[in-house]
């Protein structure tokens, strides 16, 4: 008989375990509680039974009477491994409360190896985000960010450690390989830690950010003009001015390679601009700028052709021709005027004329006497 009774009790216990709707119901079935905050849950049964709560905090023994409801409550949750369990007499039916106790990080810090030394373009650096004293570590998501100098924010990577059964607080270290470019000079790097505890957890999920780290990136010079080789022409006698501006960190220094016949140029303090006055035909040739810093150099070459301006010569010749033509015209005109207007007079031509006039007068006078 005892064997039969034992089998019946075992069958009843298994039946209750697999048919919770007819055994015990816990509401809410899952709790997310911040460490130190109060917590409560209710255990109920469709039929009155003796029930109790088995737990390290706030536990209650079996009720003296059969009841349909039994509440579990603590004023301050301070046990990370607490697993409250509601049960009936003899443990024939039992139900465990799913409880998650969490703690926000004490600190989130960001760093990289060799900081605060500047980064070098193209080199690889290990970024590190350290999250200190938080729980549960398996529900933490860490994101690395970069804020550009333009204000644009870029998400570099998001990481989450495998979910495990570790409930006590701990530290989490997250790393990321980062290769900077010259565009990253002056940017800010940081990381954020978000504790995602699901829909039962705080909404929105709490986020804690590290301090922002200003980074300096060193890179070799790059000439801002069109790199390579090109040509230009300049008129003889004009002033040549070439500007060889380059971006680099550290700031680049400049050297110029000029044609051998070119005179010593005038340069700015940093030698990025070269100026030559009164260019001559012999100053034609290649003018090469070399911008350099400890990380490398960049060159820029321009072929300068000095041309002769023939317009003043042509204008001078034309003016000379005009003057000559004017002189010739004046001479011809003067000669012609003397011949046609003033005439040519000789003394021998005048004497006979005067003699003839006297004879005529005398004759006229005699004729008059006879009358």
C-alpha positions as CSV (number, residue, x, y, z in Angstrom):
1,X,0.0,0.0,0.0
2,X,2.8,2.4,0.9
3,X,4.4,1.7,-2.5
4,X,1.2,2.5,-4.3
5,X,0.7,5.8,-2.3
6,X,4.3,6.8,-3.1
7,X,3.8,6.2,-6.8
8,X,0.6,8.3,-6.8
9,X,2.4,11.1,-5.0
10,X,5.2,11.1,-7.6
11,X,2.8,11.0,-10.4
12,X,1.0,14.0,-8.9
13,X,4.2,16.0,-8.6
14,X,5.2,15.3,-12.2
15,X,1.7,16.3,-13.3
16,X,1.9,19.6,-11.5
17,X,5.4,20.3,-12.9
18,X,4.2,20.0,-16.5
19,X,0.8,21.5,-16.0
20,X,1.6,24.8,-14.4
21,X,-1.8,26.3,-15.3
22,X,-3.4,23.8,-12.9
23,X,-0.7,24.1,-10.3
24,X,1.0,27.4,-9.3
25,X,1.3,30.6,-11.3
26,X,3.8,33.4,-10.5
27,X,3.0,36.9,-11.5
28,X,5.1,38.6,-12.8
29,X,7.0,35.5,-13.9
30,X,10.1,37.6,-14.5
31,X,11.5,40.5,-12.5
32,X,14.4,42.9,-13.4
33,X,15.5,44.7,-10.2
34,X,18.2,47.1,-9.5
35,X,20.5,46.1,-6.7
36,X,19.2,47.6,-3.5
37,X,15.6,48.3,-4.8
38,X,12.5,46.6,-3.5
39,X,10.9,43.6,-5.3
40,X,7.7,41.6,-5.1
41,X,5.9,38.8,-6.9
42,X,2.6,36.9,-6.3
43,X,2.2,33.1,-6.3
44,X,-1.4,31.8,-6.9
45,X,-3.2,28.5,-7.3
46,X,-6.6,27.7,-8.9
47,X,-7.5,25.7,-5.8
48,X,-6.7,26.5,-2.2
49,X,-3.5,24.9,-1.1
50,X,-0.8,25.3,1.6
51,X,2.0,27.2,-0.1
52,X,5.2,29.0,0.8
53,X,8.3,30.9,-0.6
54,X,11.7,29.3,-0.5
55,X,14.4,32.0,-0.9
56,X,17.5,33.5,0.7
57,X,15.6,36.8,1.1
58,X,12.0,37.3,2.2
59,X,11.2,33.6,2.4
60,X,8.0,32.3,4.1
61,X,7.2,28.9,5.4
62,X,4.1,27.0,4.4
63,X,0.8,28.7,5.3
64,X,-1.2,27.2,8.1
65,X,-4.3,27.4,6.0
66,X,-4.9,26.6,2.4
67,X,-4.8,29.7,0.4
68,X,-5.0,30.7,-3.3
69,X,-2.5,33.6,-3.1
70,X,0.8,34.2,-1.4
71,X,3.0,37.3,-1.9
72,X,6.8,37.5,-1.8
73,X,8.3,40.9,-1.1
74,X,11.6,42.3,0.0
75,X,12.4,46.0,0.7
76,X,16.0,45.8,-0.7
77,X,17.4,43.2,-3.0
78,X,21.0,42.6,-1.9
79,X,21.5,39.0,-2.9
80,X,22.9,38.4,-6.5
81,X,22.1,34.7,-6.5
82,X,18.6,34.9,-5.0
83,X,16.2,32.4,-6.7
84,X,12.8,32.7,-5.1
85,X,10.7,29.5,-5.4
86,X,7.0,29.1,-4.6
87,X,6.0,25.6,-3.6
88,X,3.1,23.6,-2.1
89,X,3.1,21.2,0.8
90,X,5.7,18.5,0.4
91,X,7.0,20.2,-2.7
92,X,4.4,18.4,-4.8
93,X,4.1,21.6,-6.9
94,X,6.6,24.4,-7.2
95,X,7.4,27.3,-9.4
96,X,10.6,29.5,-9.6
97,X,10.6,33.2,-10.1
98,X,13.0,34.4,-12.8
99,X,14.7,37.4,-11.3
100,X,17.6,39.4,-12.7
101,X,19.5,41.8,-10.4
102,X,21.5,44.4,-12.2
103,X,23.9,47.2,-11.3
104,X,25.0,50.0,-13.5
105,X,28.8,50.5,-14.1
106,X,30.8,52.5,-11.7
107,X,32.9,53.9,-14.6
108,X,33.3,53.5,-18.3
109,X,36.8,54.5,-19.6
110,X,38.4,54.6,-23.0
111,X,42.0,54.5,-24.0
112,X,44.5,53.3,-26.5
113,X,48.1,52.1,-26.3
114,X,50.7,54.9,-26.5
115,X,48.2,57.6,-25.6
116,X,48.7,60.6,-25.4
117,X,51.3,60.3,-28.1
118,X,49.9,61.1,-31.6
119,X,48.8,58.4,-34.0
120,X,50.5,57.9,-37.3
121,X,48.5,57.5,-40.5
122,X,48.3,53.8,-41.6
123,X,49.5,52.3,-38.3
124,X,47.2,50.1,-36.3
125,X,46.1,50.9,-32.8
126,X,44.2,48.8,-30.2
127,X,41.3,50.8,-28.7
128,X,40.1,49.6,-25.3
129,X,36.8,50.2,-23.5
130,X,36.8,49.2,-19.8
131,X,33.5,48.9,-18.0
132,X,33.9,48.6,-14.2
133,X,31.9,46.9,-11.6
134,X,28.6,46.1,-13.3
135,X,26.1,43.2,-13.5
136,X,25.1,41.2,-15.3
137,X,28.1,41.4,-17.8
138,X,26.3,39.2,-20.3
139,X,23.6,41.8,-20.9
140,X,26.0,44.6,-21.7
141,X,26.5,46.0,-25.3
142,X,29.6,48.2,-25.9
143,X,29.8,50.5,-28.9
144,X,32.9,52.3,-30.2
145,X,32.3,55.7,-31.8
146,X,34.2,58.4,-33.7
147,X,33.1,62.1,-33.9
148,X,34.6,63.8,-36.9
149,X,35.7,67.4,-37.0
150,X,32.6,68.1,-39.1
151,X,30.4,66.9,-36.2
152,X,29.4,63.7,-38.0
153,X,29.3,60.6,-35.7
154,X,30.4,57.2,-37.0
155,X,29.7,53.9,-35.3
156,X,32.9,51.9,-35.5
157,X,31.8,48.6,-33.9
158,X,29.4,47.0,-31.4
159,X,30.3,44.1,-29.1
160,X,28.6,41.9,-26.6
161,X,30.1,39.1,-24.5
162,X,28.4,35.7,-24.5
163,X,25.6,35.4,-22.1
164,X,26.5,33.3,-19.2
165,X,25.3,32.5,-15.7
166,X,27.6,35.0,-13.9
167,X,25.3,37.2,-11.8
168,X,27.7,38.9,-9.6
169,X,29.3,42.3,-10.6
170,X,32.5,42.3,-12.6
171,X,34.6,44.2,-15.1
172,X,34.4,44.0,-18.8
173,X,37.2,44.8,-21.3
174,X,36.4,45.4,-24.9
175,X,38.9,46.0,-27.7
176,X,38.9,47.2,-31.3
177,X,41.7,47.5,-33.9
178,X,41.7,51.0,-35.4
179,X,43.8,52.4,-38.4
180,X,43.6,56.2,-38.6
181,X,43.8,58.3,-41.7
182,X,44.7,62.0,-42.1
183,X,41.0,62.8,-42.1
184,X,40.8,61.6,-38.5
185,X,43.2,64.3,-37.3
186,X,41.3,66.3,-34.6
187,X,38.5,63.7,-34.3
188,X,37.2,62.3,-31.0
189,X,37.0,58.6,-30.0
190,X,34.9,57.2,-27.2
191,X,32.8,54.2,-26.2
192,X,29.4,53.7,-24.6
193,X,28.0,50.8,-22.5
194,X,24.3,49.9,-22.8
195,X,22.7,47.5,-20.4
196,X,19.9,45.8,-22.4
197,X,17.7,43.8,-19.9
198,X,14.8,43.2,-22.3
199,X,11.2,44.5,-22.1
200,X,11.0,43.9,-18.3
201,X,14.1,46.1,-17.7
202,X,14.3,49.9,-17.6
203,X,13.2,51.7,-20.8
204,X,15.0,53.1,-22.6
205,X,18.0,50.9,-21.7
206,X,20.5,52.8,-19.5
207,X,23.6,54.0,-21.4
208,X,26.8,55.2,-19.9
209,X,29.6,56.9,-22.0
210,X,33.3,57.3,-21.5
211,X,35.1,60.5,-21.8
212,X,35.9,61.6,-25.3
213,X,39.5,61.3,-26.4
214,X,40.9,63.9,-28.8
215,X,43.3,62.3,-31.2
216,X,46.1,63.8,-33.3
217,X,47.2,62.0,-36.4
218,X,50.6,62.6,-38.1
219,X,50.8,62.1,-41.8
220,X,53.2,63.0,-44.6
221,X,52.7,66.1,-46.7
222,X,50.3,66.2,-49.6
223,X,50.5,69.2,-52.0
224,X,47.1,70.8,-52.3
225,X,47.8,71.9,-55.9
226,X,47.3,69.4,-58.7
227,X,50.2,67.0,-58.0
228,X,52.6,66.0,-60.7
229,X,53.8,68.0,-63.7
230,X,52.2,70.8,-65.8
231,X,53.2,73.8,-67.9
232,X,52.6,77.5,-67.9
233,X,53.9,80.5,-69.9
234,X,54.9,84.0,-68.8
235,X,55.9,87.1,-70.7
236,X,59.4,88.3,-70.6
237,X,59.8,91.1,-68.1
238,X,56.9,90.0,-65.9
239,X,57.1,88.6,-62.3
240,X,56.8,84.9,-61.7
241,X,55.1,83.8,-58.5
242,X,54.6,80.1,-57.6
243,X,52.7,78.8,-54.5
244,X,53.5,75.3,-53.3
245,X,51.0,74.8,-50.5
246,X,50.9,71.3,-48.8
247,X,49.0,69.7,-46.0
248,X,51.0,67.7,-43.5
249,X,51.3,67.0,-39.8
250,X,53.8,68.1,-38.6
251,X,53.7,71.1,-40.8
252,X,56.0,70.6,-43.8
253,X,59.1,72.6,-44.8
254,X,59.8,73.5,-48.5
255,X,62.7,73.3,-50.9
256,X,62.8,74.6,-54.5
257,X,64.9,73.3,-57.4
258,X,65.2,76.0,-60.1
259,X,66.8,76.2,-63.6
260,X,70.5,77.0,-63.4
261,X,70.1,80.3,-65.2
262,X,67.3,81.5,-62.8
263,X,68.3,84.2,-60.3
264,X,68.0,83.8,-56.6
265,X,64.3,84.0,-55.8
266,X,62.4,85.9,-53.1
267,X,60.7,83.4,-50.8
268,X,58.3,83.5,-47.9
269,X,59.4,82.6,-44.4
270,X,58.2,79.0,-44.8
271,X,59.5,79.0,-48.4
272,X,56.2,77.8,-49.8
273,X,56.0,80.7,-52.3
274,X,58.8,81.6,-54.7
275,X,58.9,84.9,-56.6
276,X,61.2,86.0,-59.4
277,X,61.1,89.5,-60.8
278,X,61.8,90.6,-64.4
279,X,61.7,87.1,-66.0
280,X,64.0,86.6,-68.9
281,X,63.9,84.1,-71.8
282,X,66.9,82.3,-70.2
283,X,64.8,81.6,-67.1
284,X,62.6,79.1,-68.8
285,X,62.7,75.6,-67.5
286,X,61.4,73.3,-64.7
287,X,60.6,74.7,-61.2
288,X,60.2,71.9,-58.7
289,X,58.9,72.2,-55.1
290,X,59.6,69.5,-52.5
291,X,57.4,69.6,-49.3
292,X,58.7,67.3,-46.6
293,X,58.3,66.3,-42.9
294,X,59.6,63.4,-40.9
295,X,57.0,61.0,-42.4
296,X,57.7,61.6,-46.1
297,X,57.7,64.2,-48.9
298,X,55.6,65.3,-51.9
299,X,56.9,67.0,-55.0
300,X,55.3,69.4,-57.6
301,X,56.9,70.5,-60.9
302,X,55.8,73.2,-63.3
303,X,57.5,73.9,-66.6
304,X,57.7,77.7,-67.1
305,X,58.2,79.0,-70.6
306,X,59.2,82.7,-70.9
307,X,57.8,84.2,-74.2
308,X,58.8,87.5,-75.9
309,X,56.1,90.0,-76.3
310,X,56.5,91.3,-80.0
311,X,53.6,93.8,-79.7
312,X,55.7,96.7,-78.4
313,X,58.3,96.1,-81.1
314,X,55.7,96.0,-83.8
315,X,54.0,99.1,-82.4
316,X,57.4,100.9,-82.3
317,X,58.2,99.9,-85.9
318,X,54.7,101.0,-87.0
319,X,55.2,104.4,-85.2
320,X,58.6,104.8,-86.9
321,X,57.1,104.1,-90.4
322,X,54.4,106.6,-89.7
323,X,56.9,109.3,-88.8
324,X,59.0,108.6,-91.9
325,X,55.9,108.8,-94.1
326,X,54.9,112.1,-92.5
327,X,58.4,113.6,-93.1
328,X,58.3,112.5,-96.8
329,X,54.8,113.8,-97.2
330,X,55.8,117.2,-95.8
331,X,58.8,117.4,-98.1
332,X,56.8,116.6,-101.2
333,X,54.1,119.0,-100.3
334,X,56.5,121.8,-99.6
335,X,58.3,121.4,-103.0
336,X,55.1,121.3,-104.9
337,X,53.8,124.5,-103.3
338,X,56.8,126.5,-104.2
339,X,56.5,125.5,-107.9
340,X,52.8,126.1,-108.3
341,X,52.0,129.1,-106.1
342,X,55.0,131.3,-105.9
343,X,56.5,130.6,-109.4
344,X,60.1,131.3,-110.7
345,X,61.3,134.9,-111.7
346,X,64.5,136.0,-113.7
347,X,65.8,139.6,-114.3
348,X,66.3,139.1,-118.1
349,X,62.7,138.3,-118.5
350,X,61.7,141.5,-116.8
351,X,63.8,144.0,-118.9
352,X,62.3,143.7,-122.4
353,X,58.9,144.0,-120.9
354,X,59.6,147.3,-119.3
355,X,61.2,148.6,-122.6
356,X,58.2,147.8,-124.6
357,X,56.0,149.6,-122.2
358,X,58.0,152.8,-122.5
359,X,57.9,152.7,-126.3
360,X,54.2,152.3,-126.4
361,X,53.7,155.3,-124.1
362,X,55.9,157.5,-126.2
363,X,54.1,156.5,-129.4
364,X,50.9,157.3,-127.8
365,X,52.0,160.6,-126.8
366,X,53.2,161.6,-130.3
367,X,49.9,160.6,-131.7
368,X,48.2,162.7,-129.3
369,X,50.2,165.8,-130.3
370,X,49.1,165.6,-133.8
371,X,45.6,165.6,-132.9
